[in-house]
Amino acid sequence: MSLGPIDQNASKDVVAAVNELTERDLNIHVNISWYDAATYGTQVPMKIQANEKQDIIMFTPVPTASYTSYRAANQLMDISELLEEYGQNIIARDGDLLKGTSYGVPNYYNLAGYECLIVRKDIADGAGVTEALQNAKTWSEIHDLLMAMSEYSGMPALVNTNDQGGVMMCRPYMNGSENLDGSYWYDVLGDGYSMILTDPDTNTVYSYFDTEGFYDMCRRAAEWYKDGLIYKDAATAQSYSYTLIKSDVGFGLLTAADLSSNVTFMSSTGYEPLMIPLAQTQLSTNLCTKFGYAIPVTSTEPEAAVRYLNYVFGSEELLNLLTWGIEGRDWVRTEDGLADYPEGVTADSCAYHTADFLYGDQMKILPWAGSDPDLRSIQQEAMNNARVSKYMGFAMNTEGYENIITACKTASDRYIASLASGSALDWEDSVKKIREDMASAGMNELVAGYQEQLNAWLADNG
């Protein structure tokens, strides 16, 4: 998966270069297909269902292509024995995440992140609100400052970050409070659809949609949409995030971020970001399965697939190739040991460019220009010192709940895009209906199941 469109001719050159390495060192030939996030979420699951040949797939935050959704559909192969035999580089990096049966290989990247409001700095500077944004304490202040930027630029402020209208709801973060310091991260206990919320003070499991914070975020989204601050087609747009900002559809987004997100924003959009940090993330089971790779049950070459993944984790040359493209054409090494565009090449003209958290071990990839040359050691230190959820290691056994989960997801899908983007015709009625439909779909039973299993896990691990 890529964060934006990939030029087909450029990607062919990258695949050819990949095969120069894999055929030389592994005697393996690989075929790689890239999809943007919207396409990936439909095409890859469909190919598995159609029994089309795929030996490696990526699990992503896209709900239909997430680790949870693949596992719930029994679409992933148990590769624990293959990892023991062929995955030494993977085990050396991901060892603690691979205990017991393994159905996937998480990417190792800086997970010590936070929720962040990111906007184009040139527009903030032009509207004269940069310092005020950096010092804002409430969502009302943010509203007024974004209005000034919108009036200055002629664009709506915020774009969706997914194909479900995700503008004002950046799960698993809760932003219901008026005060920015009231925003917080919550553990979804491995629920890839983020329908579950857990209170760490009481160890109580709730439905995200039944919380007061959800209601307050829906209200704020509706108000901001009415004021023109939210991209009008956010609920139905198939493109999102950096792609929309690069296309001047809007100038900001509410998203999960980390120490390298400023560089990712700049390299993906061509604009310098202004970042307003909100809630701090904790390491969790769900976070560790956000991006990574798995072997689908339709694979015909699982051994070669694991050998290739192991090679990716161990090869700096291959990691830089997959991430930044062809050296000399798409990027060059700077004197500071960073990657940068060659002279005369820009974000708009670069043939191939992706993000450094999409492939294997981020710590082996050259940071992009604009980063601290010591970024990787800084990120590793952040990982070493990151807060860890008290529920780290808990994973709900969803056997017997598959139909309920599907029904609840279907019920939420009827309303969440319009609520999260603020475009619901009657947001209060939609909140009422999503709660009623979720209850009818079995949400209360699902919450009770999570609570029962969490209680048992805490009794053994608490």
N, C-alpha and C positions, 0 to 999 in steps of 0.2 A: 504494500500500500504506500502511496505517496501523499503528501499534503497538498499537492497541486498537480496540474497536468504535466506529464513527462513526454518530451518530444520522442516520437517513435524511432526516428533515425538515430538520434543521440543515444537512446537506450540500447539499440542494437550494437553500437560501438562498445558500450559498457559491458554488455553480455559477452561480446567477443573477447574483451580484455579479461573478464572473469574466467572464461574458459581457458585462456592461456595459462592461468595459474592453476586451476583445478585439474586440467588434463595433465599438466606437468607434474603436479605434486600428488594427485589422488587417482589419476586415470579416470576421472569422472567428467562427463559433459553435462552442463546444466542449461536449462531453458528458463528464463525469468520473464514474468509478465507483471507490469505495473498497472495499478488502477488508482484513480483518485478515490478518496474516502467514500463518497456517495456510491460510486459504482462497485467498489470492493464489497460493500455490505450486502449487495444483491447478487453479484456474479459468483463469488466464491462459494457461498452456501448452496446456490443453485447447481453449481458444477459437482459438488459432493453428492447432492441428491440425485443428479443425473448419472452418477458413477463415472464421471469424466476423470481422466488421469491427472492427478495432482499429487506430487510426492511431498511437498512442504507447503504449508499455508501459514499465514500470519494471523495471530489473534490480536484484536485491537479494541479500543474503547467503543467502536461502532457496535451498538447493541446486537445487531444480527450477525456480527462477525467477531463476537467476544469469546473469550475462553469459556465463560459460563454457558453461553448459548450453544457452542460446539459440544461441550461436555453433556449438557442436558439432552442434546439430540443424539448422543452416542456416536459422534462423528470423528472422534480422535482415537488414535491407536496408543496403547500402553507401550511406552518406549523405555521403561526402566532398565530392562536387561540390555537393550541396545546401547543405552548410555553407559552402563558399566563396562561394556566391551569397547565402544568406539568414542565415548564422549568425555575423555579426560580433561580437555580444555574447558568444557562446559561445567563439569563437576567442580573443577578448581575454582571457578568463578561463582557458580550458582548453587554450590553444594547444599547450603542450609535450606534452599528452596526446593530441593529435589528429594527430600526424605520420603521414603515409601514409594508407592506407586506414582509414576510420573506420566502425565499425558501432554506435557508441553515443556518448552525451554524458555523461561522468561529472559527478556533482554536485560542486561546489566547496565543501568544508566542512573543518573542522579535522581533518586526518588524523594530526596529531601526537599520537597517543593512547597508551594503555597498557592492559594487562590489570589488572583491578581486582576485588576482592571488595567488594561493596556490600551493606550490611545496613541495616535500619531503626534509626536512632539512638535512637528512643524505647525500643525493646526493649533495646538495648545499655545505655542509661542505667539502665533499670529493673532490669536484671540486674547492674548495677554492674561491667560489663566494658569500658566504652568505652576507657579509657586502656590497659588490657591489650591490647585488640585493636590499637590504634594502635602498640603497641610489640612486638607478637608477631614472633618470628624464625623459627618453624617451623610446619609444618602440624599437628603434634601440639598445639601451643599453640592454634592456631586451632580445632582439633577440640574441645578442652576448653571453650573460651570460647563456641563455638556451642552446645555442650551446655547450658551454663548459661542461655543465651538461650532455647533451646528449652524448657527446664524452666520458665522464667519465663513464657513466652508461651503455652505449650501447642501450639505449631506446630512443624513441621519447619523446619529452617534454610533449606535451599536449594531453589530451584525450577529447572526446566529453562528454558534460554534459546532453545530451538528445538523443532521437532517430531521431533527425533531423540534425545531424551533427554539433550541437552547440559547436564549439570550440572557434572561435574568435568573435562570436556575442553572447553576454550575455544580451539579451533583458530583461528589458527596460533600458539598459545602452548604451551610445554611446561612442565608442572608436576610432573615426575617426582621431582625432588629433595625431600628432607625440608626443606631450608632454603628459606625464601621467596625469598631472593636468588639461588637457583639456578634460578628460573623464567626462561624466555627466549622471545623471539619468533623465529620461523624463516620463511624465504622459501619459499613453496609454488610459486614459479616460474609463477604464473598458473593453477595448478590450483584451480578453483573448488570442488572437493570436498575439498581439503586432505588428499589421500592422499600427497602428495609432501613430503618434508622435505629441506632442503639444509644441509650443514655449510659455513659460509663460510670456515672455516680451511683446509679441504682441497678445497673446491669439489666435494664428493662428494654425490651424490643418493641418498636412501634412501626406502624405504617407511616412512611414519609408523608403521604397525602393527607393523613389525619392530624398532622401537627399544626399548631398555630403559625409557625414559621412559614409553612407552605402557603397558607391563606394570605399572609402578609406579603409574600413575594409575588403572588398572583395579583394582588391589589396594586403593588408598585409597578409591575409590568404593564398592567392595563393603563395606568396613569401616564407612564412614560411613552407608551405607544400612541396614546391620544395626543400627546404633546409633540409627536413627530421625532422622538429620540431613537426609535427602533425602526430598523429596515422593514418596510411595509410588507415585504414578501417573505419574511423570516420563517414563517410557519410552513411554507411550502417549498422554499428554495432547496435545490439539490446541490448547489455549491455553498460553501460556507467558510468561516474562519479567514485565514490569510488570503485565500483566493479572492474573496469578496473585497477585502481591504485593498489588495493590489489592484483590483478593478475599479476602485473608487466608488464602491457601493455604500460604504460607511467608513468610519475612521477608528473604530475601537471595538473591543470585545471583553467579556468577562470570562476568564479561563483559568485553568490550572497552569502554573508556571514553575520555573526553576532557575538556577543560576545562569543558564545559557539561553533563556527565552528571549532576552533582549536581542541577542545575535540572530536567533532563529527568526524572530519577527522582521528584523532588518533585511536578512538575506532572502526571506520569502516574499516580502512586500516591496522592498526598496526604500522603505521609510524608517527613520529613527523612532524608536518607541519611547513613550513616557509610561512608567510602570508604577501603579499604586497597589502595594501589597495589602492583602486582607488576612484571611485565615491561614494558619500554618498547618501543613499536612503531617500526618503521622504514618509511619510505615505499617502496612496492613497486608493481609492475604490478598485482598482485592487489588491493591495497588501493584503488588508484585506480579500479577497476571494481566496487567494492562496492555503491555506490548510484548510480543514474543512469537515463538514459532512452534508449530506442532506438525505431526505426521497424521494426515487424515486416514481413515479406515480404507479409503479407496486407493491408497498408495500401492504401487507395484514394486517400488525400490526403497523400502524403509531403511535398509542397512546403508545404502549409498546416501540417503537423505540425512541420516544422523552423522555420517562421516563428513558430509559437506558442512552441516551446521557446526560441528566441532572445529572444522578448519576455519570457518568464519570467525569463531570466538578467539582463535589463536593467531590470526594473520592481520597485522596492522595494514599491510599493503592492500589486502582485499577489502577490509573495512573502510579505508579511505576511498577506495575505488567505488564501492557501492554507495557511499555517502555523498562524496563530492564530485564523482565522475572521473573523466580522463585527465590525468595530470598534464599540465601544459596547455590543454584546450579549455577545460572547465575551471581549473584552479592551479595555483602555484604555491610553493612553500615560501614563506616570508623569512626574513632574517631572524625574526622572533620565534620561529618555529610554529607559525600559525598557517592556516590555509586561507587563501584570498583569491579573488578573481584575477585573471591575467590582465595585463594592461589592455585597455580598450574593451574589455568585457564587463557587463553590468548584470544585475539581477534580472533585468528584462531580456538581455541578449544571450545569457548563459544557456548553453544547450542542455545541460543536465545538472541538477542540484537538488538534494533532498535534505533530510534532517538527521542529526547525529544520534538520535535515540531509537532509530528504526531498525538498526542492525546490530545484533550481538552485543559486544562489549564496548560501550561508549568510551571507556577510559583509554582505549587504544587508538581512538580516532583523533586526528589533529583538530584542535578548536578552530573556529572560524575567526577571521580578522575582526578586530574590535573587542575580542575576549582578552582576559588576562592570560598571558602566556602560561601561567601556572594554574589555569582553570581546572585541569583534570585533577591535580592534587588537592585543589580547594574543594572540588566536588566530592572526591573520595573522603576527605575529612568530614564534609557535611553528612555524607552517608554514614560514616562511622559514629557521628554524634547525633544522628537524627532521633527524634522521639519515636518510640515504637508503641503501637496500639496494644492495650492490655489483652486484646483478642487475637493478636498475631498468631497464626497457626490454626485458628478455628476455621473450618469450612463446613457449611451445611450439607448434610447428605440429603439431596433433593429427591431420592428415589421414593416414588409414591406421590410426589407433589408436582410432577411434570405438568399434568393437565391444569392444575391450579395456577402454576406459574405462567403458563401460556395464556390462560384465561385472564389473569390479572394484567399481564402485559398488554393484551389486546384491549382490555377495558381502559387502561391508562393511555394507550395510543389514540383513542378517540378524542381525547381532550388536551393532552399535554402540550402539543405543539402550539396550539392557539393560546393556552394559558402561559406557557413559558415565554412566548413572544409578545404577549399582551394584546393579541388581535382577536380574542374571544369576544363575540358580540355582547354577551352578558357574562362577565367573568365570575360573578358570585353564583349564578345558576350553574355554570360549568364546574365550579368547585364542588357544589352540592352533588351534581350528577357523577363526577368522577369518584367521589367517595361512596356513593350509593352503588355504582356499577362495580367498583372494586370489591365492596363487601359481598355483593351477589356472586362475584367470580371466585370468592373463597379467600380474600385477603386476610380476614381474621383467623382463619384456620392456618394459613401460611405463617402469620406472625406467631401464633401459638406453637407451631412446629419449630420455628427458629428459637423461641424462648426455651422450649423443652430441651433442645439439643445444646443450647448455650449453657443452660443450667448444669447439664451433665458434664460438659467440657470444663466449666469453671470448677466443678467439684473435684475434677481430676487434675486441673492445671492452675487453679486460682491461687 
